[in-house]
Each structure stands twice: as structure tokens, then as C-alpha cells.
Amino acid sequence: MSVPGLTRRLAGHVAGIEFAKLPREAVETVKRGTLDCMGVLFAGRDEPVVQLLSKSIPAGSEARVLFDRGRAGSADAALLNAAAAHALDYDDTGLDGHPSVVLVPAVFAEGERLGAPGKERIAAYVAGYETWAELLGRDADKHHGKGWHPTAVFGTLAAAAAAAKIAGLNPEKTTNALGIAASMAAGLVANFGSMTKPFQVGRAAQSGVLAARLAAAGMTGSADALEHRSGFLAAVSPKGRFDAERDIERWHIVRYGVNIKRYPVCYALHRAIDTALQIEVKPAEVELIELRLGKHQAGMLRHSSPQNAPDAKFSAEFAMAAALLNRRLGFAELKDDFVKSEPVQALMRKVRVTATDEADADEPLFAPFDVVSVKLADGSVQTRQSKRHAKGHARDPLTLEELRAKFDDCTQGKQAALFERLLGLESLGSGQML
């Protein structure tokens, strides 16, 4: 008897996930990711990309969009809500991307359509996370370096798995959902800093929901779409260095978790910002700022001389300048006027970035640590080495009060009751979510 291929095995794994069997740590991770995603969704719902998308999406009745701004079909609601949650680049990270920004909008849109209670939504999130982790870990190459945006690529399949789970699809139909989603997965690093970045994340959530709904209706996909020599893994790993044979592992979500952002900029910069904030200098006395980080981190930071807030989110030069000038980096600093101001531009010109080939054993996208050095006009130098993990990382998590403070900041204190409800997500009925 032949052993089922990866697509079928993964589909069976997804279909078999049950809330009652989830580790407690997994449930807590889902709730933290959901809380954070809801906060940044609220904060991002007035961003220009969201307004543009809102005008392009037809009204519907299945799921709410942007909290209280109408309703749409579940797939379209997932698109719009995910784009809003990613528009500020303030959403959580993990698995070389941003898990919750795809999974929460997909799960909540389909969950609302289907009347799913909190327990089922948590199980669906875990199904999506485990799918993402399984596929990501089978490619020996780094996807950002090849131009792929993992959130948009792997997020599509993760959202399909989550939507299939919350719809109660059997292994055969879940196999079809994964096969359909494999043909819809796409997103490019080249679009970082543009409106297309949150759009391609929204498309991942939308495509995953659509794939599962099509599979439920009877559409088929190849049962070996993931592992075939002309399939998904071969396409994203053109060197052919992927492993489709190893066994499915359980509870990646407990091992990796999610990392909650403290700053609304690319996560590749967070350790360096933490470190720069430890250095107290007078900006007028700064002669040179040197930042050393990993080559993959540097590759994501595409803008060395940003002139607007979207580009500044992916600029090491801006992050160092803002941190040293204002002693913080928050929404107030991510404004075009601040980015273009002469003090910021002058300090950015003094930043030099170098990349190292050294990589962290557990998170090879990152160097083992980052280093910030500031040389002053009197010749003195202050040098600080970062911790291995930024504050907010799964291994150095925010406290509940710190998470609440971020949520309140994102929602302007208008959603305190929602925060309390979502803390008990597993106990909520379908009509108690928002």
C-alpha cells in the first residue's frame, strides 16, 4: 500500500485538529495573535490602501468589514480586513512572515458566515498556522532572498486550511482546498513599501477562503499539488531542495508562537531599535551611526533615503534616526512630515548599514544579534549589542498589560470591551465576537 503524498497527509492532519486536544499554550498564542490583529486592524482601517479597496469591493451580507463599516461576502471581508490589519506593518510576526494578519481575518469572516463559536475559530487558526509551518520548513532556501513574500505565499495555503477547518471539510475536500490554493499563492518582496504589500496579504486571506469554499462546492485540485515535481514546493524552491517526505509534526505553534511588534515598522529592525533606544546622545553631536545586522534582514530594508512613511517602514536609516532623535518610534514618527523633516534627513545621511552572513540557529532570517555604534564629534563611540530577541518576541513576550496598552493605543481606547471579550475567546458563542 502506497504512502499518501504530502498534500493528502497535510489535509488529513488539518481535518483531524480538534480544540479539545490543543495544548493550552496553543490556545493562548491564538488569543494573543487575535487581540493584536484586531487592534492593528482598527488602527489601519483609514489608511489609503484600505479606502481604495473598500471602493472596489461589492457589498454583501456574510461578514462585517472594518468593525462597523458595512458587510461583504466572507472572502471579500477577509481581503479588506487583512489589508487593513497589515497596512501599518504593526501586526505580529512569525514563520518568516505575519501569521495572524492572514489567519484572523480569514477565520473570523468564515466563522461569522458559518456561525462558528470561539473554540472552532481557535482550532481553525491552529490548522492554518500548522499548515504554514509545515510548508515553510520543507524548503532549505530563504524565500525573501528569492523574492517571495512568505505571508502572501504560505499565508494563502494557511488561510485555505483554516477556512477548510472551520467549514468542517473532510480530508478529501481539504486536499482539494490546498490544491486550489496552491495555484493562488503569490506575493513579492519587491512590493514592500507600496500599497501592494498589504493588498497581497489581503489577497492571501481572500484566496484561502475562496479556495475552501470552492472545494466545499465540489471543485477539485490536484491531490499532489504541493509535492509534485511541477507543484507548489518546486515552484517556490527552484533549486529543488525541498523535503516532501518527512512526517507531519505537531504543534509548531507551541514551538514558534507569534511575536508581537512594539514598533510599526519592519520586524527586521526591532532588535536594533530596542538597542538604539539604550544609547543617549545629543543628535547634533552625532558624526556616524553604524548598524550591523543579518544579510536577510538588510535585504528587506529596501529604502535608504525614504521621503514618506510607507518607505520609512523599510528603512534602517530612518529607524536609527527616529530612535535617536525622538527616543521612541510610534505612530507619531510614521508621518510624511516627520520623515521628510531636515533633522531626520540629516541624521539618516549619517547611518551606515553593514550586513553579516552570520545567522541565528533557530531563526536564520536574522543574525545572532545586531550591533549599533554611534560615533560622536569628540571622537568617542558608544556601542551596544542587541539581545537575541526583540521585546515582544515569543521568547520575550509582552505582558498582558503591555499588550493591552498597545491595543488601547491602536483603538484609541474605544474597544476596551472587545479586548476583555477576546481574552475569553474559547468561551464565546458565534454572536459574541465583535
N, C-alpha and C positions, 0 to 999 in steps of 0.2 A: 504493500500500500504506500503510495507516494505521500511525502510530507507536504502539507499545504504551503503555498508561497507566502511571502511577506504580507501582501495585500490582504489575503484571506485571514492570516493569523492575527494581523493587527485589527481587522474588523471584528473577529471573534473576541479579542481582548476588550475592545470598546463596548461591544454588546453585553459583555459579562460584568462590567463595573457596576457595583451597587453601593448606594450610600451607606448601608448598614455595615459594609465591610471596609469602609475607608478609614485609614489611620486618622487619629484626631488631628495630627499635625497638618494633614492634607486639608481637612475642613477649615482649620484656622487660616491657612495660606489662601484658600479661595475667598474667605471673608475679607481678609486684608486687601487682596487684589481687587475685590468688588468695591469695597469702600473707597479705595484710592481712585479707581476708574470712574466711579460716579462723581467724585469731587472734581477731577480734571475735565470730565465731560461738561459739567456745569460751567466751569471756567472758560472752556473753549467754544461754547455754543454761539458766540457772537463773532467769531473770527471770520475773515473774508471768505476763506475756502468753504466754510460751513454755509454762509449766506448764498454763495454761488450754487452749491449742491442743493440747498433747500429749494431753489427756484427750478431745479431740473428734475425733482422727484415728485411724481404724482401723489395726490392724497390717497389715503386708504383707510382701512378700519382695523387692521390686525394688531398693530403695536404703536405705542406712543413714541414720539421723536422729541429729543432735546427737552425731556422732562414734561413740559406743558405746552409745547408749540405744535400741536396737531398730531395726526396719526398717519401711518403709511402701511403698506404691505410689510411683512416681517423682514424680508430680505433688504428692502429699501431702508427700513428703520435701522437695521444693523449697520448699513453703509453710513448713514448720516450720523448716527450716534458714535460709531467708531472713529469717523473722521474728526468729529468734534473733540473726542477724548484724546486724540493724538495731535490736534492742531497746535498745541502749545509745547509739545515734546516734553511733557511733565509726567507722563504715565509710567507705570512700573516697568522694569526690565527683567530679563531672564532668558535663558536658552538662546543667547546671541541676538535677542530681539525684545519685543514687548508683548508678553503673553496676554495680559488682561484686556488690553485695548481691543483685541480681536475677539477674545472669548466672551467677555462680559456682554458686549452689545449683541453678539450672536445668540447667546444663551437667553438673555432677557427678552429679546424680540420674539424668538420662537417660543420661549416659555410663556410669554403673555398670550400669544396666539393659541397655544395649546392648553392654557390654564394650569401650568406646571407649578407645584409648590417649591419652596426653597430647597428641600432635600434633593429633589430631582435636578434643580439648577446647579447645585454644588457638584453632583455626580457628573453632570454634563460638562462642566468646566474641567473637572479632573480628566475626563475622557479626552477632551481636546488637548490639554496640557501633555498627557502621556503620549498621544499621537505625535505631537510636535517634537517632543524629546526623543522618541524612538527614531524618527526620520533624521533629525539633525545629527544625532550621534553616530549615524551609519556612514557619514561622508568624512573622509580623512582631511579634506581640504577646508579652508576657511571661506565661507560664502561671500562675506563682504569684499574680500580681495578679488573675487571673480566678478563682482558687480551685482550680485544678488542681494536683495533686501530680505533677510530671513523672516521678518514679521509678515511681509506680504506673501512670501513664497510658502513657508511652512505654516503660516497662520491660516492660509486658505484650507489646507487639509485638516488643521486642528479645528477650525470652525465647522467643517463638514462633519467631523467625528462628534463634536459637541452637539450639533444640531440633530444628527442621527440618533445620538443617545437620548436626548430629551424627547424625541419623537417616538422612542421605543422601537426603532428599526431592528430587525433581526440581523444575524451576521451576513446573510446573502445581500440584503438591501444596503447594509452598511458598507460591504465590499463595493457595491455599485456607487455609493456616495463618494467613497475615496477615489474610485476610478474617474468619476466625473470631475471631482475637484482637482485631480492631478493635472487635468488639461486646462484648468483655470488659474493655476498658481503662477503669479508673476509679480515683479517689483524690482526697481533698480536703485542702486546706491547713487547713481548719477543724478537722481532727482531729489536728493537730500537738500534741504534748504528752500525747496519750492513748495507750492501748494499740492503738487502731485504726491509728495510723501504722505501726508495724511489721507489723501484720496486713495492711494494704492493700499493703505492699511484698511480703509473703509471697504474697498472692493474685496479684500480678503474675507472680511466678515460677511459681506453680502453674498459672495460666491459660495462660501461654505454653506450658508443657509439654503441657497438655491440648489446646490448640489444634493443636499439631503432631501429637499422637497421633491426634486425630480426623481431621485431614487425611490422615494416613497410612492410616487405615482407610477413607477414601472420602468423608468429609463434605466438602461444598462451602461456600465462602464467595464473596461477590461478587468478581469479578475487578477491580472498580474501587472496592472498599470504602474505600480511602484517599482517592482524589481526587474521588469523586462529589460532586455538589452537596449531597447528603444523607449524605455519608460522614464518615469519621473526622476529616479535617482541617477540614472545615466545622463539625463539631460542637465541636471544641476551639478553633476560631478563628471565633467567630460574626460578627465583622466582615468575614469573607471575605477577609482579607488574607494568603492563603497562596499559595504558588507550587508548583504540581504539575507544571510543565512542564520545569523546568531539568534538565540532565543529572545522572545519579548521579555523585557524586565518590568518589574512592578514598582510603582511609587517613585518615579523620578521627581515628582512634585515635593516629596519629603526631602529628597537629597538636595535639590537645587532651589526650590522655593521661588519667591519673587523679591526683587529689590525695589524698594520704594524711593523715588527720587526726592531729593531735598532742593534741587535747583531745576528750573525749567529750561535746561539745555541738554545737549547730547551727553549720555551717561559716560562716555569715554573721558569726559572732563571732570567728573565728580570728585575723584580722589585728589586731583590737582587743585581743585577749588578748595576742598577741605584743608589742603596743605597751605595754599596761598593765604588763607584767612588766618593762619597762625603767625604770619610774618607782618609785623607792624613797622611800616616805613612811611615817610612823607613822600608822596608821589613826585614832588618837584626835585627830590634828591636822587631819584632812580635813574641810573645810567643804562642798565641792561637787565633784562629778565630772561632767564634761561629755563626752559621746561623740557624735561626728558620723559618720554612715555613710549609705549609699545608701538611697533610699526602698524599694527592693525588699528589701534586707537587713532594714530596720526592719519591713517587713510580715510577715516570717517570725518575728519575735521577739514572740510574742503575749502573753507573761506579764511584766508589770512588777513584780508583787509575789508571786513564787512561794512556795508553802508546802511543796512536795515536790520530789523530784529530777526526775521527768518534766517538770514545768513549768519547772524551773530550766534545763533544757537549751535552752529557747527564751526566755531572759530575758537581755537586755543588762545589766540592773541586777545580776542575780546574778553574771554573768561578771566584771563590773568589781569587785564587792565581793570575790569569792573570790580573784581575781588579786592584789588589793592587800593582802588580809588574810593569805593563806597563801603568796603568792609562787609559786603553782602552781595548776593546775586539772586534777585527775585523778579517778580512781575514789573516792578518799577524800573529795573535796569533793561528789561527787554522791550524798550520803546525806541522807535526810529530816532527820535530827537536825542536820546541819550547815546545811542550807538554812534551817531554822526557828530556828537559834540567834540570840540577840539581837545579837551583833556583826555577823553577816551582814545581818540585817534592818535594823539601824540604818544600815549603810553603803549598803544598797540604796536607802534613802529619800533619800540624798544624790545619787543618779545622775539626770542629766537627759539624755535622748536627743533629738537633732535629726536630721532626715533631709534629704538633699540630692537634687536632681533630676539632679545630675551622674552620668554613667555611664561606666564603663570601655569603651573602644572594642572590646575583644575579649570581655569578659565583662560585658555590660550589666546583669546582676543586681546587680553591685557598683559602688560609687562608685570613682573612680580611686584613692582611698586613704581611710583612716579617720583620725580625729583624736581623741586622748584628752587632756583637760585636767583637772588636779587643782588645785583652789584650797585653800590651807591657811589655818588660823586667823590666821596672821600676815599674811595678805594676799598672800603670794607664790603664783605659779602655775607649775606645771610642765606643759608641753605637748609632746606627741610626735605626729608624723605617721607612720602605718604605711608599710611597704613596699607596693608594688603587689600582691605576692603573699605569702600566709602561708607560713611554713616548712612544707614538705611538699607544696606545690603542684607540679604537673608541671614548672613552670619554676624551681622552687627545691626540688628533691626531697630527701627524706630519704636519707641514706647507707644502704648495706646494713646497717651496724651499728646505725643508728638504727631502721631497720625491724625488725631482729631484736630490738632492745630492746623495742619496742612489742609485738611478737608474744610474747616471753617474759613480759612483764607481763600480757598478756591470758590467756595459757595457764598462768600460774603456773610457768613453766619446765618444764611436763610434756610439751611437744610439740616439743622441740628436734630430734628425728629427722625429724619431719614437715617442719619448716622446710627442712632440708637436702635432703630428697627433692623438695620442690616447687620448689626452686631449679633443678632439672633436669627440670621437668615435661615438656618436649618429648621426653625420652628414656624416660619411664616407660610401662610397659605397663598394661593396664587393672586388673590386680590389685595394683599397687604404690602406689596413690594414698594411702590412709589406713591 
